[in-house]
Amino acid sequence: MDSGFTELLRRMVAIPSLTSEEEQVRDEICRFLVDNGVQPHCIKNNILALTPLFRKDRPTLMLCAHMDTVPACEGYGFDPFRPSDKEAAKVLGLEEGSFVAGLGSNDDGGSVVTMIAAFLHFFRQELPFNLMLCISAEEERSGADGTRYLWGEYWQNSNTEFPKPDFAIIGEPTSGKAATSERGLLVLDGLAKGISGHAARNEGVNALYIAMDDIAALRSHRFEKVSPLMGEVKLSVTQIQAGSAHNVIPDSCSFVVDIRPTDCYSNTEILEELQAVCKSTLKARNLTNRSSATQKDGLIMKALEKSGMECFSSPTTSDWIRTRCDAVKMGPGESSRSHHKNEYILLGEMDRALEDYINLINNISL
């Protein structure tokens, strides 16, 4: 891959780009695209671009990766934004010049620049379909103005300048494999209600105990249907909060449940089944982040088979949960490096991913 793409990634890492704060990194990416002959358009903080060979009578393939990051976690052994290559190499045990380190390098900057490279590779080539680049915002927090907006209000309007995609490649770190299915995401807020009282007199009804019983019920609950693609529905209680003082029986206790659905259940079905085993009230933050799977006999699956790529089912979510067309998730880097200290991506991983993108696109036959 040309060094210009590596330098773009380093510049992206140097710009703090938390969800909903992507303006500066958006502008940096747009400058790079303009310098390479592309006319990018900003839809809120999302970037869309088409090749000059676009025709309305052809279907459209979207290359989509996200530019936002989570906050830097504690424990970095180097500057998460402007790391010294020498210092990072020592911390990571890698050869200098073989990687790009820093927050967002692996998730999802490597996919962003590699997809841009693939887009430019085909920029003036005649394909049997249109090629569209989408660098999205607000992916890390499922924000309202990222792909939720694009697939909602924006592409519900038939008169938009950019066509609604017919199929897509979602760029995420997948270890050089193709994720042909992906779990959804369902976050529940639980609220247990009790009656306050003085702890010394053992008064009241302890909402914390009610919540603890419900959490125990959730931990032991098993969903009957097991997906051949994704396995069992995964459930974890990740947060709990109760009490105002050590001597007051809490009259309320809130907790959060993180659930990774499979294709066997809708999010509504999961919510209803779990509510039936809990005294606490369970409320979903969002019921639309469903699980996804590549169409078995679709164009993308046929292209994957022709390419000989190894496929797997992904436990993590991405912009795929909002993408309303046939899709696959694939890209450079390792998912295990995401949201961890000392994040990095290998240049060799990006080179291989670019070859995979080009190979897959060449093997899509209408």
C-alpha positions as a LaTeX table, in Angstrom:
\begin{tabular}{lrrr}
\hline
Residue & $x$ (\AA) & $y$ (\AA) & $z$ (\AA) \\
\hline
Met1 & 0.00 & 0.00 & 0.00 \\
Asp2 & 1.28 & 3.47 & $-0.86$ \\
Ser3 & 2.84 & 5.36 & 2.07 \\
Gly4 & 0.32 & 8.16 & 1.58 \\
Phe5 & $-2.37$ & 5.95 & 3.09 \\
Thr6 & $-0.18$ & 5.15 & 6.08 \\
Glu7 & 0.42 & 8.85 & 6.66 \\
Leu8 & $-3.32$ & 9.52 & 6.42 \\
Leu9 & $-3.89$ & 6.94 & 9.15 \\
Arg10 & $-1.25$ & 8.58 & 11.36 \\
Arg11 & $-2.94$ & 11.97 & 10.89 \\
Met12 & $-6.33$ & 10.43 & 11.73 \\
Val13 & $-4.95$ & 8.91 & 14.93 \\
Ala14 & $-3.51$ & 12.30 & 15.93 \\
Ile15 & $-6.98$ & 13.90 & 15.83 \\
Pro16 & $-9.29$ & 13.11 & 18.79 \\
Ser17 & $-12.48$ & 11.84 & 17.14 \\
Leu18 & $-14.92$ & 10.63 & 19.76 \\
Thr19 & $-18.45$ & 9.82 & 18.67 \\
Ser20 & $-20.29$ & 13.05 & 17.68 \\
Glu21 & $-16.95$ & 14.92 & 17.64 \\
Glu22 & $-15.71$ & 13.79 & 14.22 \\
Glu23 & $-15.59$ & 17.16 & 12.43 \\
Gln24 & $-11.80$ & 17.51 & 12.37 \\
Val25 & $-11.05$ & 13.95 & 11.29 \\
Arg26 & $-13.89$ & 14.17 & 8.75 \\
Asp27 & $-12.26$ & 17.26 & 7.23 \\
Glu28 & $-8.83$ & 15.57 & 7.18 \\
Ile29 & $-10.24$ & 12.59 & 5.27 \\
Cys30 & $-12.07$ & 14.90 & 2.87 \\
Arg31 & $-8.85$ & 16.80 & 2.10 \\
Phe32 & $-7.13$ & 13.53 & 1.28 \\
Leu33 & $-9.97$ & 12.47 & $-1.02$ \\
Val34 & $-9.99$ & 15.83 & $-2.83$ \\
Asp35 & $-6.21$ & 15.64 & $-3.30$ \\
Asn36 & $-6.79$ & 12.28 & $-4.99$ \\
Gly37 & $-9.46$ & 13.53 & $-7.38$ \\
Val38 & $-12.53$ & 12.48 & $-5.39$ \\
Gln39 & $-15.47$ & 14.78 & $-4.69$ \\
Pro40 & $-16.63$ & 13.89 & $-1.16$ \\
His41 & $-19.96$ & 15.03 & 0.24 \\
Cys42 & $-20.63$ & 15.44 & 3.95 \\
Ile43 & $-24.02$ & 14.21 & 5.16 \\
Lys44 & $-23.87$ & 15.44 & 8.74 \\
Asn45 & $-20.45$ & 14.03 & 9.78 \\
Asn46 & $-20.66$ & 11.09 & 7.36 \\
Ile47 & $-18.64$ & 11.18 & 4.14 \\
Leu48 & $-20.10$ & 9.81 & 0.90 \\
Ala49 & $-18.43$ & 9.61 & $-2.51$ \\
Leu50 & $-19.10$ & 7.96 & $-5.87$ \\
Thr51 & $-16.78$ & 7.07 & $-8.74$ \\
Pro52 & $-17.14$ & 9.24 & $-11.89$ \\
Leu53 & $-18.56$ & 6.24 & $-13.79$ \\
Phe54 & $-21.79$ & 6.24 & $-11.75$ \\
Arg55 & $-24.96$ & 5.28 & $-13.62$ \\
Lys56 & $-28.44$ & 5.36 & $-12.15$ \\
Asp57 & $-29.51$ & 2.16 & $-13.91$ \\
Arg58 & $-26.89$ & 0.03 & $-12.12$ \\
Pro59 & $-26.92$ & $-1.39$ & $-8.58$ \\
Thr60 & $-24.56$ & 0.14 & $-6.03$ \\
Leu61 & $-21.93$ & $-1.52$ & $-3.84$ \\
Met62 & $-21.05$ & 0.43 & $-0.68$ \\
Leu63 & $-17.68$ & 0.29 & 1.07 \\
Cys64 & $-18.38$ & 1.42 & 4.63 \\
Ala65 & $-16.05$ & 1.97 & 7.62 \\
His66 & $-16.34$ & 4.33 & 10.59 \\
Met67 & $-14.09$ & 7.22 & 11.64 \\
Asp68 & $-15.10$ & 7.71 & 15.30 \\
Thr69 & $-13.40$ & 6.16 & 18.32 \\
Val70 & $-14.11$ & 5.33 & 21.93 \\
Pro71 & $-12.18$ & 7.31 & 24.61 \\
Ala72 & $-8.60$ & 6.25 & 25.26 \\
Cys73 & $-8.48$ & 3.77 & 28.12 \\
Glu74 & $-5.94$ & 3.96 & 30.94 \\
Gly75 & $-2.60$ & 2.20 & 30.85 \\
Tyr76 & $-1.23$ & 3.23 & 27.45 \\
Gly77 & 2.53 & 2.72 & 27.28 \\
Phe78 & 2.79 & 5.49 & 24.69 \\
Asp79 & 0.88 & 8.61 & 23.62 \\
Pro80 & $-2.45$ & 7.30 & 22.23 \\
Phe81 & $-2.63$ & 10.18 & 19.71 \\
Arg82 & 0.96 & 10.96 & 18.65 \\
Pro83 & 3.01 & 7.91 & 19.61 \\
Ser84 & 6.73 & 7.79 & 19.00 \\
Asp85 & 7.38 & 4.94 & 16.58 \\
Lys86 & 10.45 & 3.93 & 18.55 \\
Glu87 & 8.66 & 4.01 & 21.92 \\
Ala88 & 5.61 & 2.15 & 20.58 \\
Ala89 & 7.82 & $-0.49$ & 18.94 \\
Lys90 & 9.49 & $-1.15$ & 22.29 \\
Val91 & 6.16 & $-1.43$ & 24.13 \\
Leu92 & 4.59 & $-3.65$ & 21.47 \\
Gly93 & 7.65 & $-5.74$ & 20.72 \\
Leu94 & 7.39 & $-4.94$ & 17.02 \\
Glu95 & 9.80 & $-3.72$ & 14.37 \\
Glu96 & 9.81 & 0.03 & 13.79 \\
Gly97 & 8.01 & 1.00 & 10.59 \\
Ser98 & 5.90 & $-2.17$ & 10.51 \\
Phe99 & 2.78 & $-0.73$ & 12.16 \\
Val100 & 0.70 & 2.31 & 13.00 \\
Ala101 & $-0.08$ & 2.69 & 16.70 \\
Gly102 & $-2.56$ & 4.79 & 18.65 \\
Leu103 & $-6.23$ & 5.19 & 19.42 \\
Gly104 & $-8.42$ & 4.23 & 16.46 \\
Ser105 & $-5.58$ & 2.75 & 14.39 \\
Asn106 & $-7.09$ & $-0.75$ & 14.53 \\
Asp107 & $-10.73$ & 0.23 & 15.16 \\
Asp108 & $-11.46$ & 1.50 & 12.66 \\
Gly109 & $-8.82$ & 3.65 & 10.99 \\
Gly110 & $-7.12$ & 0.71 & 9.28 \\
Ser111 & $-10.36$ & $-0.21$ & 7.55 \\
Val112 & $-11.06$ & 3.42 & 6.62 \\
Val113 & $-7.77$ & 3.97 & 4.77 \\
Thr114 & $-7.77$ & 0.48 & 3.24 \\
Met115 & $-11.29$ & 0.98 & 1.88 \\
Ile116 & $-10.25$ & 4.38 & 0.51 \\
Ala117 & $-7.33$ & 2.62 & $-1.21$ \\
Ala118 & $-9.72$ & 0.04 & $-2.70$ \\
Phe119 & $-12.13$ & 2.79 & $-3.80$ \\
Leu120 & $-9.29$ & 4.65 & $-5.56$ \\
His121 & $-8.07$ & 1.40 & $-7.16$ \\
Phe122 & $-11.42$ & 1.06 & $-8.95$ \\
Phe123 & $-12.06$ & 4.79 & $-9.27$ \\
Arg124 & $-11.86$ & 4.92 & $-13.07$ \\
Gln125 & $-12.50$ & 1.25 & $-13.82$ \\
Glu126 & $-15.70$ & 0.09 & $-15.48$ \\
Leu127 & $-17.61$ & $-2.26$ & $-13.17$ \\
Pro128 & $-21.03$ & $-3.89$ & $-13.62$ \\
Phe129 & $-22.18$ & $-1.89$ & $-10.58$ \\
Asn130 & $-21.61$ & 1.51 & $-9.01$ \\
Leu131 & $-19.02$ & 1.87 & $-6.25$ \\
Met132 & $-19.76$ & 4.15 & $-3.32$ \\
Leu133 & $-17.51$ & 5.04 & $-0.40$ \\
Cys134 & $-19.09$ & 5.70 & 3.01 \\
Ile135 & $-16.96$ & 6.83 & 5.95 \\
Ser136 & $-19.48$ & 6.89 & 8.75 \\
Ala137 & $-19.79$ & 8.74 & 12.05 \\
Glu138 & $-21.15$ & 7.75 & 15.46 \\
Glu139 & $-20.70$ & 4.00 & 15.00 \\
Glu140 & $-19.21$ & 3.37 & 18.44 \\
Arg141 & $-22.29$ & 4.65 & 20.25 \\
Ser142 & $-24.98$ & 3.84 & 17.66 \\
Gly143 & $-25.54$ & 7.57 & 17.33 \\
Ala144 & $-28.60$ & 9.06 & 15.68 \\
Asp145 & $-26.58$ & 10.94 & 13.04 \\
Gly146 & $-24.43$ & 8.10 & 11.71 \\
Thr147 & $-25.67$ & 5.19 & 9.63 \\
Arg148 & $-28.91$ & 5.28 & 11.61 \\
Tyr149 & $-29.60$ & 8.59 & 9.89 \\
Leu150 & $-28.36$ & 7.45 & 6.47 \\
Trp151 & $-30.48$ & 4.27 & 6.42 \\
Gly152 & $-33.36$ & 6.08 & 8.07 \\
Glu153 & $-34.33$ & 9.58 & 7.11 \\
Tyr154 & $-31.73$ & 10.07 & 4.35 \\
Trp155 & $-32.28$ & 6.97 & 2.20 \\
Gln156 & $-36.02$ & 6.93 & 2.85 \\
Asn157 & $-36.04$ & 9.94 & 0.54 \\
Ser158 & $-35.91$ & 8.68 & $-3.05$ \\
Asn159 & $-34.56$ & 12.01 & $-4.35$ \\
Thr160 & $-31.20$ & 11.90 & $-2.55$ \\
Glu161 & $-28.02$ & 12.60 & $-4.50$ \\
Phe162 & $-26.50$ & 9.32 & $-3.36$ \\
Pro163 & $-28.36$ & 6.08 & $-4.11$ \\
Lys164 & $-29.39$ & 3.64 & $-1.42$ \\
Pro165 & $-26.86$ & 0.77 & $-1.61$ \\
Asp166 & $-27.91$ & $-2.62$ & $-2.95$ \\
Phe167 & $-25.09$ & $-4.51$ & $-1.22$ \\
Ala168 & $-22.19$ & $-3.57$ & 1.05 \\
Ile169 & $-18.82$ & $-4.44$ & 2.53 \\
Ile170 & $-18.51$ & $-3.29$ & 6.14 \\
Gly171 & $-14.93$ & $-2.54$ & 7.15 \\
Glu172 & $-13.97$ & $-3.76$ & 10.63 \\
Pro173 & $-10.96$ & $-5.66$ & 12.06 \\
Thr174 & $-11.72$ & $-9.33$ & 11.32 \\
Ser175 & $-8.28$ & $-11.00$ & 11.29 \\
Gly176 & $-8.24$ & $-11.38$ & 7.53 \\
Lys177 & $-11.47$ & $-13.38$ & 7.48 \\
Ala178 & $-14.98$ & $-12.59$ & 6.28 \\
Ala179 & $-17.74$ & $-12.34$ & 8.88 \\
Thr180 & $-20.86$ & $-13.67$ & 7.18 \\
Ser181 & $-22.98$ & $-13.22$ & 10.29 \\
Glu182 & $-22.94$ & $-10.85$ & 13.23 \\
Arg183 & $-24.76$ & $-10.77$ & 16.53 \\
Gly184 & $-27.11$ & $-7.90$ & 17.23 \\
Leu185 & $-27.07$ & $-5.68$ & 20.30 \\
Leu186 & $-29.82$ & $-5.23$ & 22.88 \\
Val187 & $-29.18$ & $-3.10$ & 25.97 \\
Leu188 & $-31.76$ & $-3.26$ & 28.76 \\
Asp189 & $-32.12$ & $-0.88$ & 31.70 \\
Gly190 & $-33.51$ & $-2.71$ & 34.71 \\
Leu191 & $-35.23$ & $-0.89$ & 37.59 \\
Ala192 & $-36.17$ & $-2.58$ & 40.85 \\
Lys193 & $-38.53$ & $-0.69$ & 43.17 \\
Gly194 & $-38.70$ & $-1.17$ & 46.95 \\
Ile195 & $-39.56$ & 0.84 & 50.07 \\
Ser196 & $-36.95$ & 2.86 & 51.95 \\
Gly197 & $-36.40$ & 2.45 & 55.68 \\
His198 & $-33.80$ & 2.60 & 58.45 \\
Ala199 & $-31.21$ & $-0.17$ & 58.14 \\
Ala200 & $-30.84$ & $-0.49$ & 61.93 \\
Arg201 & $-34.51$ & $-1.37$ & 62.34 \\
Asn202 & $-34.63$ & $-3.62$ & 59.28 \\
Glu203 & $-37.44$ & $-1.55$ & 57.82 \\
Gly204 & $-38.61$ & $-1.28$ & 54.24 \\
Val205 & $-38.24$ & $-3.46$ & 51.18 \\
Asn206 & $-34.70$ & $-3.59$ & 49.83 \\
Ala207 & $-34.69$ & $-2.84$ & 46.10 \\
Leu208 & $-31.08$ & $-3.99$ & 45.89 \\
Tyr209 & $-32.09$ & $-7.50$ & 46.98 \\
Ile210 & $-34.88$ & $-7.54$ & 44.38 \\
Ala211 & $-32.36$ & $-6.57$ & 41.71 \\
Met212 & $-29.89$ & $-9.20$ & 42.93 \\
Asp213 & $-32.54$ & $-11.91$ & 42.66 \\
Asp214 & $-33.39$ & $-10.75$ & 39.16 \\
Ile215 & $-29.73$ & $-10.66$ & 38.17 \\
Ala216 & $-29.35$ & $-14.23$ & 39.42 \\
Ala217 & $-32.38$ & $-15.22$ & 37.33 \\
Leu218 & $-30.87$ & $-13.53$ & 34.27 \\
Arg219 & $-27.52$ & $-15.25$ & 34.78 \\
Ser220 & $-29.13$ & $-18.68$ & 34.93 \\
His221 & $-31.60$ & $-18.10$ & 32.09 \\
Arg222 & $-31.04$ & $-20.04$ & 28.89 \\
Phe223 & $-32.80$ & $-19.37$ & 25.62 \\
Glu224 & $-34.16$ & $-22.54$ & 24.06 \\
Lys225 & $-33.26$ & $-21.88$ & 20.43 \\
Val226 & $-29.59$ & $-22.09$ & 19.45 \\
Ser227 & $-28.46$ & $-20.57$ & 16.15 \\
Pro228 & $-26.47$ & $-22.84$ & 13.79 \\
Leu229 & $-24.56$ & $-19.70$ & 12.74 \\
Met230 & $-24.08$ & $-17.83$ & 16.01 \\
Gly231 & $-24.73$ & $-20.23$ & 18.86 \\
Glu232 & $-26.59$ & $-19.16$ & 22.01 \\
Val233 & $-27.86$ & $-15.70$ & 22.89 \\
Lys234 & $-25.21$ & $-14.06$ & 25.10 \\
Leu235 & $-26.22$ & $-12.05$ & 28.18 \\
Ser236 & $-24.17$ & $-10.08$ & 30.75 \\
Val237 & $-25.16$ & $-7.70$ & 33.55 \\
Thr238 & $-22.57$ & $-4.93$ & 33.31 \\
Gln239 & $-23.66$ & $-2.12$ & 35.67 \\
Ile240 & $-25.59$ & $-1.71$ & 38.94 \\
Gln241 & $-26.40$ & 1.29 & 41.12 \\
Ala242 & $-28.35$ & 1.66 & 44.37 \\
Gly243 & $-28.41$ & 3.42 & 47.72 \\
Ser244 & $-27.83$ & 6.93 & 49.03 \\
Ala245 & $-26.34$ & 6.20 & 52.48 \\
His246 & $-25.03$ & 3.21 & 54.45 \\
Asn247 & $-27.94$ & 3.27 & 56.91 \\
Val248 & $-30.83$ & 3.67 & 54.46 \\
Ile249 & $-32.57$ & 0.71 & 52.82 \\
Pro250 & $-32.58$ & 1.61 & 49.09 \\
Asp251 & $-36.00$ & 2.04 & 47.53 \\
Ser252 & $-34.68$ & 1.70 & 43.99 \\
Cys253 & $-31.88$ & $-0.14$ & 42.23 \\
Ser254 & $-30.95$ & 0.20 & 38.57 \\
Phe255 & $-28.85$ & $-2.18$ & 36.50 \\
Val256 & $-27.84$ & $-2.64$ & 32.88 \\
Val257 & $-27.98$ & $-5.83$ & 30.82 \\
Asp258 & $-25.87$ & $-6.25$ & 27.66 \\
Ile259 & $-27.36$ & $-8.87$ & 25.30 \\
Arg260 & $-25.96$ & $-10.15$ & 22.01 \\
Pro261 & $-28.92$ & $-11.63$ & 20.06 \\
Thr262 & $-28.76$ & $-14.25$ & 17.34 \\
Asp263 & $-30.87$ & $-14.77$ & 14.25 \\
Cys264 & $-33.22$ & $-17.08$ & 16.20 \\
Tyr265 & $-34.90$ & $-14.27$ & 18.14 \\
Ser266 & $-36.08$ & $-10.74$ & 17.53 \\
Asn267 & $-35.06$ & $-8.18$ & 20.14 \\
Thr268 & $-38.69$ & $-7.82$ & 21.17 \\
Glu269 & $-38.96$ & $-11.58$ & 21.79 \\
Ile270 & $-35.84$ & $-11.50$ & 23.96 \\
Leu271 & $-37.15$ & $-8.55$ & 26.00 \\
Glu272 & $-40.50$ & $-10.25$ & 26.59 \\
Glu273 & $-38.89$ & $-13.56$ & 27.63 \\
Leu274 & $-36.55$ & $-11.90$ & 30.12 \\
Gln275 & $-39.24$ & $-9.65$ & 31.57 \\
Ala276 & $-41.23$ & $-12.76$ & 32.41 \\
Val277 & $-38.48$ & $-13.96$ & 34.81 \\
Cys278 & $-37.83$ & $-10.59$ & 36.48 \\
Lys279 & $-39.70$ & $-8.53$ & 39.07 \\
Ser280 & $-37.72$ & $-5.45$ & 38.01 \\
Thr281 & $-38.98$ & $-3.44$ & 35.06 \\
Leu282 & $-36.83$ & $-3.96$ & 31.96 \\
Lys283 & $-36.70$ & $-1.25$ & 29.30 \\
Ala284 & $-34.86$ & $-1.51$ & 25.98 \\
Arg285 & $-32.74$ & 1.41 & 24.87 \\
Asn286 & $-33.13$ & 0.37 & 21.25 \\
Leu287 & $-34.93$ & $-2.56$ & 19.61 \\
Thr288 & $-33.56$ & $-2.04$ & 16.08 \\
Asn289 & $-29.99$ & $-3.35$ & 16.45 \\
Arg290 & $-30.79$ & $-6.80$ & 15.10 \\
Ser291 & $-28.44$ & $-9.62$ & 14.19 \\
Ser292 & $-27.26$ & $-9.85$ & 10.58 \\
Ala293 & $-26.23$ & $-12.51$ & 8.08 \\
Thr294 & $-24.98$ & $-12.53$ & 4.50 \\
Gln295 & $-27.61$ & $-13.89$ & 2.09 \\
Lys296 & $-26.84$ & $-17.57$ & 1.43 \\
Asp297 & $-27.37$ & $-17.39$ & $-2.33$ \\
Gly298 & $-26.60$ & $-13.69$ & $-2.78$ \\
Leu299 & $-23.95$ & $-12.03$ & $-4.93$ \\
Ile300 & $-21.61$ & $-11.42$ & $-1.99$ \\
Met301 & $-21.68$ & $-15.02$ & $-0.75$ \\
Lys302 & $-20.99$ & $-16.30$ & $-4.27$ \\
Ala303 & $-18.08$ & $-13.86$ & $-4.57$ \\
Leu304 & $-16.71$ & $-15.00$ & $-1.20$ \\
Glu305 & $-16.86$ & $-18.64$ & $-2.30$ \\
Lys306 & $-15.09$ & $-17.77$ & $-5.53$ \\
Ser307 & $-12.45$ & $-15.82$ & $-3.60$ \\
Gly308 & $-11.84$ & $-18.72$ & $-1.24$ \\
Met309 & $-11.99$ & $-16.52$ & 1.85 \\
Glu310 & $-12.35$ & $-18.10$ & 5.28 \\
Cys311 & $-15.69$ & $-17.16$ & 6.87 \\
Phe312 & $-16.84$ & $-16.94$ & 10.48 \\
Ser313 & $-19.58$ & $-15.55$ & 12.72 \\
Ser314 & $-18.69$ & $-12.32$ & 14.51 \\
Pro315 & $-19.64$ & $-11.75$ & 18.19 \\
Thr316 & $-19.23$ & $-7.96$ & 17.91 \\
Thr317 & $-21.51$ & $-5.37$ & 16.35 \\
Ser318 & $-20.80$ & $-2.80$ & 13.64 \\
Asp319 & $-22.62$ & $-0.56$ & 11.17 \\
Trp320 & $-23.98$ & $-3.80$ & 9.72 \\
Ile321 & $-26.77$ & $-3.78$ & 12.33 \\
Arg322 & $-28.20$ & $-0.70$ & 10.59 \\
Thr323 & $-27.39$ & $-1.68$ & 7.01 \\
Arg324 & $-30.55$ & $-2.64$ & 5.13 \\
Cys325 & $-29.00$ & $-4.60$ & 2.27 \\
Asp326 & $-26.97$ & $-7.75$ & 1.75 \\
Ala327 & $-23.53$ & $-7.32$ & 3.32 \\
Val328 & $-20.36$ & $-8.89$ & 4.70 \\
Lys329 & $-17.96$ & $-7.60$ & 7.36 \\
Met330 & $-14.22$ & $-7.79$ & 6.73 \\
Gly331 & $-11.12$ & $-5.73$ & 7.24 \\
Pro332 & $-7.55$ & $-5.46$ & 8.57 \\
Gly333 & $-6.53$ & $-5.85$ & 12.20 \\
Glu334 & $-7.67$ & $-7.91$ & 15.16 \\
Ser335 & $-10.95$ & $-7.33$ & 16.99 \\
Ser336 & $-9.18$ & $-8.22$ & 20.25 \\
Arg337 & $-7.09$ & $-5.02$ & 19.98 \\
Ser338 & $-10.16$ & $-2.79$ & 19.86 \\
His339 & $-11.06$ & $-0.76$ & 22.96 \\
His340 & $-7.80$ & $-1.83$ & 24.64 \\
Lys341 & $-4.64$ & 0.03 & 25.62 \\
Asn342 & $-1.69$ & 0.16 & 23.19 \\
Glu343 & $-3.87$ & $-0.17$ & 20.10 \\
Tyr344 & $-2.07$ & $-0.75$ & 16.80 \\
Ile345 & $-2.40$ & $-2.22$ & 13.32 \\
Leu346 & 0.22 & $-3.89$ & 11.16 \\
Leu347 & 0.94 & $-2.46$ & 7.71 \\
Gly348 & 1.02 & $-6.02$ & 6.37 \\
Glu349 & $-2.54$ & $-6.55$ & 7.62 \\
Met350 & $-3.67$ & $-3.51$ & 5.63 \\
Asp351 & $-1.85$ & $-4.72$ & 2.52 \\
Arg352 & $-3.55$ & $-8.13$ & 2.73 \\
Ala353 & $-6.95$ & $-6.54$ & 3.38 \\
Leu354 & $-6.58$ & $-4.34$ & 0.30 \\
Glu355 & $-5.88$ & $-7.44$ & $-1.78$ \\
Asp356 & $-8.95$ & $-9.12$ & $-0.26$ \\
Tyr357 & $-11.19$ & $-6.13$ & $-1.02$ \\
Ile358 & $-9.97$ & $-5.94$ & $-4.61$ \\
Asn359 & $-10.33$ & $-9.70$ & $-5.10$ \\
Leu360 & $-13.85$ & $-9.77$ & $-3.66$ \\
Ile361 & $-15.01$ & $-6.79$ & $-5.74$ \\
Asn362 & $-13.58$ & $-8.36$ & $-8.90$ \\
Asn363 & $-15.45$ & $-11.60$ & $-8.13$ \\
Ile364 & $-18.89$ & $-9.98$ & $-7.75$ \\
Ser365 & $-20.83$ & $-10.98$ & $-10.86$ \\
Leu366 & $-24.31$ & $-9.66$ & $-11.63$ \\
\hline
\end{tabular}
